[in-house]
Amino acid sequence: MRKYISRFHYLTQDLPHRSHAEQTQIACEAGANWIQYRCFSKDDEELINEIHQVASICDDWGATLILTDHYHLLHLVDAQGVHLENIEADFKMIRERITDEKTLGASANSIDDIYRISTSGVVDYIGCGPYAFTKTKPNDYPVLGFEAYRSIISKMNDQQIDIPLIAVGGIKPMDVDDLLTTGIQGIAVSAAINAEEDPYSAFKEFYKKISL
């Protein structure tokens, strides 16, 4: 059965002045219904403790909680799925481990990545990027821009790849309208909200641009 995938994915990140739980609370108060917990600075015990806090907030607000990469913790916390940033991950193995009950997302940068991920038959959505330069997730992948997304969606249609595609990486509010015309299902945002002095208002600015 096809799972619900939000059109607006909000990603937490390691910040010196605001915890992941505080970021989650602000986002949920602003209207978030999909939180991706993205933390690589803690050991498993610290992660579990913080995920419990984040999960409690998501539960209070009815938001879906997705973990970035830490699928080995899914059976210990109240999260609804995992997003894998490793494009070369063994998706079938991970699906077996997390069961069909959980949502499984994957990262991609090209139509070749998307084709390989989709043929695994076990991934529920793909986060494709980066759209533009981003410091949140440093990598050597080429930025895509509007035209690349249009081309990717066209090729997905030609190859009958029916999987939600979420644009990610360096997206700002001014980009959303044009991005949605490319055929993507939605967007994922982190620093454009988290780096703002008023993240609540920053989230609302995106929220107005995209219907959940």
N, C-alpha and C positions, 0 to 999 in steps of 0.2 A: 504494500500500500504506500502511495506517495505521501511523504511527510510535508507538513507545513514548513515553508521557509520564508522568513520575513523579508521584506524589501529593504529594511534598514538594519544593518548589523553594527552595533556599537562595541568597540574593542577597548578594554581597559589596558593600561600600560604602567610600568614602573615609573613612579614620579616621586621626587624627594619631599613634596609638600602635601600630597593627597594619596591616601591608601586606595587599594583596589575596591575595598568595601565602600569608601566614601565616593569614589567615582561611580560605582554602581548605583548608590542611593541617589545621587544627583541625576544620573541618566534616567532612572526609573521615574523619579518625580517629574522629569521633563517629558515623559511619554515613551521611553524605550520599552520594547517588547522582546528584544533579542540582545542578550549580553554575551560577549565572548571574553572570557577571562584569559588574559595573555600575560603570563608572568614566568620569567626564567631566572629569577634572582634568589629563589628560596629552595630549601631542601624539601623532601616529601612531607615531613611532619608540619613544617611551616605552611606549605601549600595547602594541605588538608585543612588546617585550622582556618586559613583565610578563605578557602573555598566554602567552608561551612558558613562563614559570615556572609559571603556574597550570595550563596544559595538561599539563605534565609531572607535576604532582601528581595531577591528575584521571586521567591515564593509569595511574599507579602504583596507584590505588585503584579503577579501573574506573568512574569517575564521568563522566556526560555533562557537557560544557562548552558553555554557551550564552552568547553575547555580547549585551550590551544595546546595540542600535542600530548598532553598528559593523560592519555587513554588508560594507562595502567592504574590511574586513581579513580576511574569511573565507578567501580564497584564499592568505593568507600565514601562517596559523596553524593549529594542530591543534584546531579547535573543531567541534562537531557541529551548530551552528545559531546562530540569532540571534532575539532578542526585540525587537520594535519598540514603543516607548512612544508614538510618534506615531499617534494614533487615525485621522488622516487620511492615513496613508501609502499609497503606491501599491503595494499588496501584490503585484499581478501582475507589475509591473516588477521588484520585488525578488526574487520567486520565480524569474524568468527569469535574474536575475543570479547567484543563489546555487545554482541547479539544484535538482532534486527530491531530491537526495541529502541535503540539509541540512534540519534542523528549522526551521520558521518559526512563531514565536509572536507574538501581537499583544495590545495592551492595549485594554480597553473599560471603559465606565462604565455603560452602559445596554443595554437590549434592542435599541434602534435601532442602536447601535454593533455589537453582536453580529451582528445580521441583515446589516448591510452587510459586515462582515468575512467572515462565513461565505459570503455569496454570491460572494465573490471566488474561492472554490473552491481556494485555494492555501495557506491557513493551517492549521497542525496543532493548535494549541491557543490558547485565549484566557485571558489574565490579567485578571480583572474586579475592579475596586475603585475607591476604597478602601473596605474594610470599615469601618474606623474612622479617626479622626484619625491622621495620620502626618506626621512631619517628614522622613522619608527622601526622599519625592518630593512636594514642595509643589505643590499645584494647587488649582483652584477647583471641582473636581468634588464633588458631594454624597456624603457617606458613605452606605453602603448598609445595613449591619446585616443581621441574619438574615432579616427578612421580605422585603427587596428581593431577596436571593438566591433565596428560595423562589419569588417571583413571576417572576423572570427564568428560572429553570429550568422552571417551569410553561409559560411562553410559548415557550421553546425547544422543549419537547416538543410543544406545540400546532402550532408551525410546522415541526416535524420537523427541527430544527437539531441535528445529531449531531456535536458537537465538544467535546472536553474543556474544562471551565471550571474555572479555578484562582482561588480567592479570594486577594486580596492587599491589603495596606495596614493596618497597625496591629493585626495579629492577635497575640493572646497565647495561651499554652497553655490558659488557662481557656475560650477561645472555640472550640477545635477541635472538641470533641464536638458542640456545637450546629450549628456550620457544616457539618459532614459530614452532618447530617440534612437539610439543605436540598437535597441532590442534586448539589452540586459534586463534581468529581473529586478536588480536593486543595487545598493551600494553598501560598502563597509567603511567606517570612519573611526579614526582614533585621535591622532595628534591635532587635527583641525578643531576638535572639541576640547581635548585634554590640555592643550597648551594655551588655551584662552584663559584670560583672567576671570571671565564669567562663563564657565562651561555650560551652565543651565541654559543661558540665552543662546550659546553657540549650538547646543543640541536642538533647541527650538527652531533655529534658523534652518537647519537641515530638515527637521520634522515637517516644516511648512512646504518643503519642496517635494516631498515624497509621501505618498499615501501608503499607510500600513495595511 
